[in-house]
Amino acid sequence: MSSELLTVSDIADRLNENQNRVAYMIMKHRIKPVKRIGITKVFDESVVETVKAYLYNMQIQRSG
């Protein structure tokens, strides 16, 4: 069973979100990459839902 590896840009595209905002959430919550390819950090697919939840929580906190 092969898991797709995603860059920050790939995650941002899937969430239709700004790449800088996704990178900030990953850095802020210290989400570890699965591996590095050169200087590029790559993540597994589970990070997409994690980042989505953090972005949603940030949006709720700002509106409330």
KEVO-549665 format. One record per atom (N, C-alpha, C, O): residue number from 1; residue in one letter; chain; atom name; z, x, y. Coordinates in steps of 0.001 Angstrom, whole numbers. Each point is the difference from the previous one (the first is absolute). Example, Ala and Ser with C-alpha at 12.3 -4.5 7.8 and 13.67 -1.06 7.14 Angstrom:
<rolos>
1 a A N 7800 13190 -5690
1 a A CA 0 -890 1190
1 a A C 0 900 1200
1 a A O 665 1036 -19
2 s A N -1385 -1386 1069
2 s A CA 60 820 1190
2 s A C 730 -770 1090
2 s A O 169 509 1108
</rolos>
This chain:
<rolos>
1 m A N 0 843 -1177
1 m A CA 0 -843 1177
1 m A C 0 886 1236
1 m A O 980 696 266
2 s A N -2058 -718 482
2 s A CA -164 868 1152
2 s A C 344 -749 1276
2 s A O -444 -1127 213
3 s A N 1237 1765 627
3 s A CA 376 -589 1275
3 s A C -835 647 1096
3 s A O -193 1216 10
4 e A N -296 -2028 903
4 e A CA -809 514 1092
4 e A C 882 707 1020
4 e A O 1075 -494 338
5 l A N -1515 1628 146
5 l A CA 737 737 1022
5 l A C -577 -338 1367
5 l A O -1216 -35 186
6 l A N 2108 -213 766
6 l A CA -402 -464 1316
6 l A C 515 923 1100
6 l A O 1117 510 -76
7 t A N -1937 -304 1091
7 t A CA 432 737 1185
7 t A C 603 -996 992
7 t A O -62 -1211 -216
8 v A N 638 1717 1290
8 v A CA 543 -871 1044
8 v A C -1107 -894 553
8 v A O 222 -1181 266
9 s A N -1391 1738 -99
9 s A CA -1141 -765 501
9 s A C -379 -1135 -958
9 s A O -303 -1107 444
10 d A N 319 1371 -1731
10 d A CA -303 -1030 -1003
10 d A C 1025 -1137 60
10 d A O -357 -1177 -70
11 i A N 1625 1546 200
11 i A CA 1067 -1007 82
11 i A C -184 -847 1252
11 i A O 130 -1223 -53
12 a A N -430 1864 1173
12 a A CA -226 -719 1256
12 a A C -1175 -966 -123
12 a A O 69 -1127 492
13 d A N -1138 1555 -1139
13 d A CA -1164 -868 -195
13 d A C 352 -1218 -849
13 d A O -418 -1116 307
14 r A N 1182 1330 -1369
14 r A CA 389 -1124 -870
14 r A C 874 -1011 735
14 r A O -79 -1201 -260
15 l A N 909 1689 1173
15 l A CA 909 -889 730
15 l A C -597 -485 1317
15 l A O 622 -784 718
16 n A N -1823 1249 -404
16 n A CA -647 -330 1274
16 n A C 946 331 1156
16 n A O 243 -822 883
17 e A N 272 2024 -914
17 e A CA 1026 444 943
17 e A C -424 1341 588
17 e A O -850 696 -556
18 n A N 1450 -348 1678
18 n A CA -272 1265 661
18 n A C 499 1159 -870
18 n A O 1104 -59 -542
19 q A N -1903 1092 414
19 q A CA 346 1145 -840
19 q A C 1269 704 505
19 q A O 823 440 -802
20 n A N -666 -335 2110
20 n A CA 1187 651 552
20 n A C 1269 -781 -300
20 n A O 1054 592 -236
21 r A N -1145 -1897 243
21 r A CA 1163 -837 -304
21 r A C 410 155 -1468
21 r A O 1188 59 -314
22 v A N -2162 7 -565
22 v A CA 276 203 -1429
22 v A C 617 1384 -213
22 v A O 973 137 -741
23 a A N -1530 877 1379
23 a A CA 541 1357 -126
23 a A C 1433 53 513
23 a A O 843 681 -583
24 y A N -562 -1395 1671
24 y A CA 1355 -35 549
24 y A C 982 -634 -995
24 y A O 1103 510 -193
25 m A N -1501 -1609 -430
25 m A CA 879 -660 -969
25 m A C 273 899 -1203
25 m A O 1119 41 -511
26 i A N -2133 668 68
26 i A CA 167 913 -1136
26 i A C 966 1119 377
26 i A O 873 366 -787
27 m A N -1032 174 1990
27 m A CA 875 1080 450
27 m A C 1426 -512 239
27 m A O 966 629 -432
28 k A N -837 -1754 1113
28 k A CA 1312 -549 354
28 k A C 832 -311 -1242
28 k A O 1201 271 -29
29 h A N -1826 -828 -979
29 h A CA 719 -418 -1204
29 h A C -61 1054 -1109
29 h A O 404 -245 -1136
30 r A N -914 1409 1493
30 r A CA -29 1156 -909
30 r A C -602 -333 -1366
30 r A O 562 335 -1043
31 i A N -1706 -997 1075
31 i A CA -721 -322 -1226
31 i A C -704 1273 -468
31 i A O -788 598 732
32 k A N 1083 -210 -1938
32 k A CA -530 1255 -546
32 k A C -1397 -214 -576
32 k A O -248 -994 -682
33 p A N -664 1927 954
33 p A CA -1328 -89 -612
33 p A C 84 339 -1488
33 p A O 909 705 -437
34 v A N -1861 -1213 -325
34 v A CA -82 302 -1421
34 v A C -387 1469 -167
34 v A O 533 700 -861
35 k A N -1463 -246 1692
35 k A CA -434 1396 -26
35 k A C -707 315 1302
35 k A O -216 -877 837
36 r A N -137 2125 -679
36 r A CA -758 439 1161
36 r A C -1312 598 -486
36 r A O -49 710 -1005
37 i A N -989 -1009 1727
37 i A CA -1302 601 -271
37 i A C -360 760 1276
37 i A O -480 -581 974
38 g A N 720 1876 -1003
38 g A CA -140 795 1217
38 g A C 1111 -399 950
38 g A O 1178 93 -348
39 i A N -1540 -538 1551
39 i A CA 1014 -465 957
39 i A C 133 -1522 -14
39 i A O 813 -561 735
40 t A N -1603 -99 -1562
40 t A CA -5 -1458 -63
40 t A C 1036 -498 -994
40 t A O 25 414 -1159
41 k A N 833 -1315 1638
41 k A CA 988 -627 -881
41 k A C -644 -1232 -621
41 k A O -677 -771 680
42 v A N 897 596 -1981
42 v A CA -536 -1175 -679
42 v A C 1143 -775 -648
42 v A O 969 577 -493
43 f A N -1111 -1886 509
43 f A CA 1030 -919 -459
43 f A C -570 -894 -1079
43 f A O -1216 -162 -107
44 d A N 2110 -428 -703
44 d A CA -475 -948 -1007
44 d A C -59 -1393 627
44 d A O 406 -193 1145
45 e A N -912 -764 -1903
45 e A CA -244 -1340 528
45 e A C 1281 -756 360
45 e A O -45 -922 814
46 s A N 1163 1289 -1392
46 s A CA 1255 -699 304
46 s A C 423 187 1445
46 s A O 750 -818 533
47 v A N -1213 1871 105
47 v A CA 361 271 1390
47 v A C -604 -1048 932
47 v A O 559 -278 1061
48 v A N -1681 -300 -1441
48 v A CA -639 -1010 848
48 v A C 962 -1164 257
48 v A O 184 -406 1148
49 e A N 419 -124 -2187
49 e A CA 938 -1115 159
49 e A C 1263 422 747
49 e A O 550 -775 783
50 t A N -95 1989 -1021
50 t A CA 1191 506 677
50 t A C -247 92 1501
50 t A O 816 -473 792
51 v A N -1923 1072 -397
51 v A CA -338 136 1418
51 v A C -227 -1376 619
51 v A O 393 -239 1141
52 k A N -1017 -652 -1879
52 k A CA -236 -1358 492
52 k A C 1325 -693 318
52 k A O 120 -677 1020
53 a A N 861 845 -1885
53 a A CA 1324 -602 220
53 a A C 680 608 1225
53 a A O 592 -723 800
54 y A N -672 2039 -649
54 y A CA 601 651 1172
54 y A C -668 -455 1290
54 y A O 681 -230 999
55 l A N -2001 99 -1005
55 l A CA -715 -461 1196
55 l A C 388 -1439 335
55 l A O 176 -341 1169
56 y A N -44 -496 -2185
56 y A CA 398 -1388 207
56 y A C 1402 -76 600
56 y A O 244 -759 938
57 n A N 678 1558 -1493
57 n A CA 1370 15 516
57 n A C 44 479 1452
57 n A O 768 -528 805
58 m A N -1586 1519 -471
58 m A CA -46 501 1372
58 m A C -504 -1096 933
58 m A O 516 -161 1106
59 q A N -1505 -580 -1540
59 q A CA -561 -1076 815
59 q A C 1023 -1114 207
59 q A O 87 -553 1096
60 i A N 681 214 -2117
60 i A CA 1032 -1033 100
60 i A C 1091 434 971
60 i A O 459 -799 817
61 q A N -45 2049 -902
61 q A CA 1063 507 864
61 q A C -437 -11 1465
61 q A O 817 -273 880
62 r A N -2073 562 -606
62 r A CA -489 11 1376
62 r A C -76 -1400 589
62 r A O 253 -192 1189
63 s A N -601 -786 -2019
63 s A CA -170 -1361 511
63 s A C 1328 -741 116
63 s A O 83 -1017 689
64 g A N 958 1518 -1356
64 g A CA 1266 -713 -25
64 g A C 1018 524 878
64 g A O 1107 -535 50
</rolos>
